[in-house]
């Protein structure tokens, strides 16, 4: 059975916001939505005339019955309607320790208040500490004050300081880190964006995504829903269009400063990763189009000499050589490009990133997760690498094998923004599956370097991935 995600919120009969918007968002991500109603409203897509809270006894009966037959994986909380209802929900969360996403709906987008001072104080004091993440806009965050949240996603759509900019920027923070997510800003007003954002986070959590991944997923879903609303008739334009995952690259959020690195002149193709310049000399004459030198056991002058020798060999044999990690040496010795992992990218200062960008080198970036992809796309790389595709014993990996299906998804997310390179456990025999999934290059280590006849294996790879 699909994972069960409860939405505990008010009913907006227009379907623009509230429980009906929650249900669409949850089911767009493949989970099953269970709706627990806290309040009835009289409203359409333009205004809200009244809010009538459901009696706390009736809310308690809904929760008690559903908790037995359809217990939730995750609960999303929206408008509560009364302190009594909020108390019922808090008691349920304490008793069950259910993962909770809290969207503190304090007012409608038209300005009607949905919460008394007493209710706002109860939410801040009792519900915020129970939530895995709270998703207020700027006005709601100010109204809640300095409460103790495990994690917060501060929405930027109502932030007046962002008016006039071409992006909407949300800010995420938990106990370990913080980052900002930017997506395009559109002029048309759409209802229920906050409802859909929190509900999508809940559905993503129910599907097994870590919190930061779920936040990126939700930001992308809402960005697409707003964008697609622009293409429908004026009477429907205020309702988001929430479709199944994945989204397109234009909707995927960017994390980090924007960059733009030069594109590749031709497909990356067969992409062996080697640890010494001697391998560039051995494989270069075989027609290998692209190589990467990754050196982990040298430093100082020895490292510099090896990089310089590798670059010279690559230039002799018309190989596009990427230098792993050591971007200053790559610039100094005239390499074609540099490949960075996420830790290396994060370690670059803004001035470092600018120096790398103005050098003219191409940039390849490793990715393993949605958060890392959002960081990579912000940098405007020359290619994006995904891995490990299959199990590998070459080095310890904190990410499970991604599989060919993940490649298909990554290709849909990236589109034409950057070529997609697959890496990790790939052999010549598995290459057709990887290519069919959308990879435009295949990075290989052990299938050539540890093969009994490396040159013969490399020739076979070149023939298979001829560019």
ZAVOLO-807605 format. One record per residue (C-alpha): residue in one letter; x, y, z. Coordinates in steps of 0.05 Angstrom, whole numbers, plus 32768, in hexadecimal, padded with zeros to 4 digits. Example, Ala and Ser with C-alpha at 12.3 -4.5 7.8 and 13.67 -1.06 7.14 Angstrom:
// ZAVOLO-807605
a80F67FA6809C/s81117FEB808F/
***
This chain:
// ZAVOLO-807605
x800080008000/x801680477FF4/x8033806E802E/x7FFC80938054/x800380DE805D/x7FD081028087/x7FBE814A807B/x7F9E816B80B7/x7F8281AD809E/x7F4781D68089/x7F1A81CB804D/x7F1E81FF8016/x7EE381ED7FE9/x7F02820F7FAD/x7F3B81DD7FAD/x7F6F82147FA8/x7F8C82097FED/x7F8181E1802C/x7F738197802E/x7F61818F7FE5/x7FA381AF7FD0/x7FC781828003/x7FA881437FE6/x7FBE81557F9F/x800581637FB7/x800B81237FDF/x7FEF80F77FA9/x801A81187F73/x805580FA7F98/x803780B47F99/x802080B27FE2/x7FD880A87FFA/x7FB780E58019/x7F8A80E08056/x7F6381208065/x7F52813480AC/x7F27817380AC/x7F3281A980E1/x7F0681E080C5/x7ED381F18090/x7EDC82308069/x7EB08259803A/x7EDF82718004/x7EEF82707FBA/x7F2F827E7F95/x7F2C82C97FA4/x7F1482D17FEC/x7F0382AF802D/x7EC182C2804F/x7EC18296808C/x7EE5825F80B3/x7EC0822F80E0/x7EEB8200810A/x7ED681B88110/x7EC481A68157/x7F018189817C/x7ED9814B818E/x7ECB813E8144/x7F14814A8132/x7F2881198168/x7EF880E5814D/x7F1580EC8107/x7F5B80E28121/x7F4A80A8814F/x7F28807F8119/x7F5B808C80E3/x7F9580808112/x7F7F80378119/x7F6E802680D1/x7F9C805680AB/x7FD6806C80D8/x800180A180B7/x8049809E80A2/x804C80EA80A4/x801B811F80B9/x801581648099/x7FF3819980C3/x7FD481D780A6/x7F9B820380BF/x7F8281EC8103/x7F48821B8110/x7F4A821C815C/x7F7682118198/x7F4B81D581AB/x7F5981B58167/x7FA381C5816D/x7FA481A381B1/x7F8481638194/x7FB98161815D/x7FF2816D818E/x7FDA813481BB/x7FD78105817F/x801D81178169/x8039810E81B0/x801880CB81B8/x802D80AF8175/x806F80D48168/x805A80DA811F/x8086810280F1/x8065814580E7/x806C817E80B4/x804D81BE80CF/x803481F580A1/x801D822A80D3/x7FE3824680AB/x7FD3828680D1/x7FAF82AE809A/x7F9582A78053/x7FB982C58018/x7F8082F88015/x7F91830E805C/x7F5B82EC8086/x7F7582D480CA/x7F71828980D7/x7F8F828A811D/x7F8282B0815E/x7FBC82C88189/x7FAF828D81B7/x7FB3825C817D/x7FF3827B8163/x8013827581A7/x7FFD822C81AE/x8019821B8169/x805C823B817A/x8060821C81BF/x804381D781B5/x804281C3816B/x808281E1814F/x80AE81B6817C/x808981788165/x80958184811B/x80D0816A80F3/x80CB81AA80CA/x80A281EA80CC/x8091820F808B/x807C8257809B/x807E8293806C/x809F82D28085/x805F82ED80A6/x805082AB80C9/x809882A480E1/x809482EA8100/x805182D88121/x806D8298813F/x80AA82BB815C/x80E882988174/x80CD8252817E/x80F682118181/x80F181F0813D/x811981B2812A/x811C81CD80E3/x80FC820780BE/x80EE82158075/x80E182608071/x80B9826D8032/x80CC82AA8009/x808D82B57FE1/x807182E88012/x80B483088021/x80AE8351800A/x80FA83578008/x80FA83277FCD/x80CA83517FA3/x80E883647F60/x811783287F5C/x810F82F17F29/x811382B87F5C/x80ED82A27F9A/x811E828E7FCF/x810C8261800A/x813B82558044/x814482118065/x8167820580A8/x816D81C980D5/x819E81B5810C/x81D481A280D9/x81D281D680A2/x81AE820D807E/x81A4821E8035/x817982498007/x8150822E7FCD/x8141825B7F91/x810C824E7F5C/x80F0827C7F26/x80BE82B17F3A/x807D82B67F12/x804E82F27F10/x800C82CC7F15/x7FF082BF7F5A/x7FE382767F6C/x7FBD825B7FA8/x7FD482257FD7/x801E82277FCB/x802E82218015/x7FFD81E8801E/x801C81C27FE3/x806381CF7FFB/x805881B28040/x802E81788026/x806381667FF3/x809881668029/x806C81378051/x806281088016/x80AC81088005/x80BD80F7804D/x808A80BF804B/x80AD80A5800C/x80EE80A18032/x811180E1801E/x813D81048052/x812381488067/x81518172803C/x814081487FFF/x80F6814F800E/x80FD819A8012/x811F819D7FCE/x80E9816F7FB1/x80B1819B7FCC/x80D081DC7FB4/x80D681BE7F6E/x808F81A47F6D/x807281E67F82/x809C820D7F50/x808281E17F18/x803A81E77F32/x803F82337F2F/x806082337EEB/x802C82057ECC/x7FF3822D7EE9/x800782667EBB/x7FF7823D7E7D/x7FAD82307E8E/x7F71825D7E87/x7F6B829A7EB3/x7F32827B7EDC/x7F5F823F7EEE/x7FA182657EF6/x7F9D826C7F42/x7F9E82207F4C/x7FE181FC7F49/x7FEA81C27F1A/x800C818B7F42/x802681527F17/x804E81137F26/x809981177F31/x80CA81277F12/x80C981707F00/x80F081937EC9/x813281B67ED2/x811481FB7ED1/x80EB81EA7F10/x812381CA7F37/x813E81F87F6E/x818482137F6F/x81AE82137FAF/x81EB82407FB0/x820882787F87/x81FA82767F3C/x823082657F0B/x823982567EC1/x8271822A7EA9/x8283821C7E60/x825E81E37E3E/x827F81A67E21/x828D81AA7DD7/x827981617DCB/x825B81287DF3/x8285810F7E2C/x827F80C67E18/x82AF80937E38/x82CD80B47E75/x8303808C7E9A/x831B80A57EDD/x836480987EEB/x839680A57F23/x83D680B37EFD/x83EE80D77EBF/x840980957EA4/x83C1807E7E99/x83B480BC7E6E/x83F180A77E44/x83D780607E3E/x838E806E7E2E/x839580B17E09/x83AC80927DC6/x836F80647DC6/x833D809B7DB5/x832480A77DFC/x830180EA7DF7/x82FF80FF7E40/x832580EB7E7F/x832980FF7EC8/x836680FB7EF4/x835580EE7F3C/x839180EC7F6B/x838680DF7FB5/x83CB80C97FCC/x83F881037FB7/x8402814A7FCF/x842E81877FC4/x846281857F8C/x8455813B7F7D/x840B81497F71/x841B81867F46/x844B815E7F1B/x841981277F10/x83E281577EFC/x8411817C7ECC/x8427813B7EAC/x83DF81247EA4/x83CA81667E83/x840481627E52/x83F3811B7E40/x83AA812D7E36/x83BD81677E08/x83EA813A7DE0/x83B281077DD4/x837881387DCD/x835781217E0D/x832B814F7E35/x834981487E7B/x832281597EBA/x834A815F7EFB/x832681457F39/x832381747F74/x8364819B7F68/x834681D57F42/x838082057F4D/x83B181D37F2E/x837F81C87EF5/x838082137EE6/x83CB821A7EEF/x83DC81E17EBF/x83A781ED7E8B/x837881B27E94/x833781AE7E6E/x830C81AC7EAC/x8305819B7EF5/x82D7816A7F17/x82BE81797F5D/x829881527F91/x826381747FBB/x8292817E7FF6/x82C5819F7FC9/x829081CC7FAA/x827881E07FF0/x82BF81F18004/x82C782247FCC/x82C0826D7FE2/x829A829C7FB3/x82DC82B77F9B/x82F682717F8E/x82B9825F7F66/x82C082A07F3E/x830A82917F30/x82F8824C7F18/x82C182677EEC/x82EA829D7ECB/x8323826B7EBE/x82FB824D7E85/x830182067E9F/x82C681D87E99/x82A781C07EDA/x828B817C7EEA/x826581717F2B/x825381317F50/x820B81297F6A/x81E980F37F92/x81A981157FAC/x8177814B7F9C/x8199817C7FCA/x81DB81707FA7/x81BB81767F63/x819D81B97F78/x81E281D17F8C/x820181B77F4B/x81CE81D87F1E/x81D8821B7F40/x822282187F2E/x821282107EE3/x824281D57ED8/x825B81B97E96/x824181757EAB/x821F81537EE6/x8233810E7EFF/x820580DE7F23/x821C80A27F49/x8227806D7F5F/x81F9804E7F2B/x820A80077F3F/x822D7FEA7F7D/x82777FF97F80/x82AF7FE47FAF/x82E080177F95/x82D280467FCF/x82A3804D8009/x8262806F7FF4/x8230808F8023/x81FB808C7FEC/x81DA804C7FD5/x81DE80377F8C/x81B180647F63/x819E80347F2B/x818B80437EE3/x8145805B7EF8/x816680947F1F/x818D80A77EE0/x814B80AD7EBA/x813180DB7EF0/x817181057EF3/x816E810D7EA7/x812681267EAC/x813A81577EE3/x817881717EBF/x815D81717E78/x818C819A7E4C/x81AB81C17E85/x81E981967E87/x820181527E6C/x81F781187E9C/x823180EA7EAE/x822680A77ED0/x825A808A7EFF/x8261804F7F2F/x826580057F22/x8257800B7ED8/x82747FD67EA9/x82777FD17E5E/x823F7F9E7E62/x82117FCC7E8B/x8220800A7E60/x81E480017E31/x81B380057E6C/x81D680437E86/x81D680657E42/x818C80547E38/x817D80767E7A/x819880B97E60/x81E280BB7E71/x820B80E27E3F/x824D80CB7E5D/x826480907E87/x829C80987EBA/x82C380587EC4/x82F980447EF5/x83017FFA7F05/x82E37FDE7EC5/x83207FF87EA0/x835680057ED5/x834D7FC17EF6/x833F7F9A7EB6/x83717F647EA0/x837B7F897E5E/x836D7FD37E6A/x837D7FEB7E24/x83507FB87E03/x83187FC87E34/x832080137E27/x831C80077DDB/x82DB7FE17DE5/x82C0801B7E0F/x82D4804E7DDA/x82B180257DA5/x8272801F7DD0/x826E80697DE2/x828A80877DA2/x827E80D27DA0/
***
